[in-house]
Amino acid sequence: MGDEAGSGLTAENCNQLQAGELVRRHQRGVWRYLRMLGCDEATADDLTQETFLRVLRRDEFVQHNDGATAGYLRRTAYNLLVSRHRKLGRMQTIAEPELLDETWDRWAGKDLSGDSAVEALEDCFKRLTERAQIALRMRFDSSASRVEIGEALGITDHGARNLMQRAKQQLRNCVEEKLDLLDE
């Protein structure tokens, strides 16, 4: 007990260190999970913070291992999102939590934050042709229509659709290949 008092470590300090480590290890994963569920960035920020506050306020919360903790945090975030939708009167179809967890595990694997998948996507995106990169950026960053993308690239809207379909398939194959290599 004398060592604890001499080092300045109290039960409260230890809890704060544990809480900080919990947030550091799992925050990005919870945030990305909420984005996968369709939250915009601000909502994902709010619900991520609320998830950690709710979990850390529970006296009975115990971290058994990273996988169990990540699953518990995702389930808490999911429940907060469902509550938010009910409170705001929004009716959105959100898949069953088990299906979402299966999807998340397939996408993020053992990586708690999903960083490996994001890095793989960034690397694979750089491998696409410049036209495919432009088309996908216009579509997903700017919400441009196929007609607008076609006009910008000098092709028809059907050509833009085909270009984006091929690019998305190339991205999917490349990312899956990279993530499979990481799992081995």
ChimeraX attribute file (.defattr): number of C-alpha atoms within 10 A of each C-alpha:
attribute: neighborCount
match mode: 1-to-1
recipient: residues
	/A:1	5
	/A:2	6
	/A:3	8
	/A:4	10
	/A:5	9
	/A:6	8
	/A:7	8
	/A:8	9
	/A:9	12
	/A:10	11
	/A:11	10
	/A:12	9
	/A:13	11
	/A:14	11
	/A:15	13
	/A:16	13
	/A:17	12
	/A:18	14
	/A:19	15
	/A:20	11
	/A:21	12
	/A:22	17
	/A:23	18
	/A:24	12
	/A:25	14
	/A:26	21
	/A:27	21
	/A:28	17
	/A:29	23
	/A:30	30
	/A:31	25
	/A:32	22
	/A:33	25
	/A:34	22
	/A:35	16
	/A:36	14
	/A:37	16
	/A:38	14
	/A:39	16
	/A:40	11
	/A:41	13
	/A:42	10
	/A:43	16
	/A:44	22
	/A:45	19
	/A:46	11
	/A:47	22
	/A:48	28
	/A:49	16
	/A:50	15
	/A:51	24
	/A:52	19
	/A:53	13
	/A:54	14
	/A:55	17
	/A:56	18
	/A:57	9
	/A:58	9
	/A:59	7
	/A:60	8
	/A:61	11
	/A:62	11
	/A:63	13
	/A:64	8
	/A:65	8
	/A:66	15
	/A:67	15
	/A:68	12
	/A:69	17
	/A:70	20
	/A:71	16
	/A:72	16
	/A:73	22
	/A:74	24
	/A:75	18
	/A:76	20
	/A:77	25
	/A:78	22
	/A:79	14
	/A:80	17
	/A:81	22
	/A:82	17
	/A:83	12
	/A:84	14
	/A:85	13
	/A:86	12
	/A:87	9
	/A:88	9
	/A:89	9
	/A:90	10
	/A:91	9
	/A:92	10
	/A:93	8
	/A:94	13
	/A:95	10
	/A:96	9
	/A:97	13
	/A:98	10
	/A:99	11
	/A:100	18
	/A:101	16
	/A:102	12
	/A:103	14
	/A:104	19
	/A:105	16
	/A:106	13
	/A:107	17
	/A:108	20
	/A:109	19
	/A:110	14
	/A:111	17
	/A:112	21
	/A:113	21
	/A:114	21
	/A:115	14
	/A:116	19
	/A:117	19
	/A:118	15
	/A:119	13
	/A:120	17
	/A:121	19
	/A:122	13
	/A:123	15
	/A:124	17
	/A:125	20
	/A:126	11
	/A:127	15
	/A:128	16
	/A:129	11
	/A:130	11
	/A:131	16
	/A:132	20
	/A:133	17
	/A:134	15
	/A:135	25
	/A:136	22
	/A:137	14
	/A:138	17
	/A:139	16
	/A:140	10
	/A:141	9
	/A:142	9
	/A:143	12
	/A:144	15
	/A:145	16
	/A:146	21
	/A:147	16
	/A:148	18
	/A:149	25
	/A:150	19
	/A:151	13
	/A:152	15
	/A:153	16
	/A:154	11
	/A:155	15
	/A:156	16
	/A:157	17
	/A:158	12
	/A:159	16
	/A:160	25
	/A:161	17
	/A:162	13
	/A:163	18
	/A:164	21
	/A:165	14
	/A:166	14
	/A:167	21
	/A:168	16
	/A:169	11
	/A:170	16
	/A:171	21
	/A:172	13
	/A:173	12
	/A:174	18
	/A:175	23
	/A:176	17
	/A:177	12
	/A:178	17
	/A:179	18
	/A:180	12
	/A:181	9
	/A:182	13
	/A:183	9
	/A:184	5
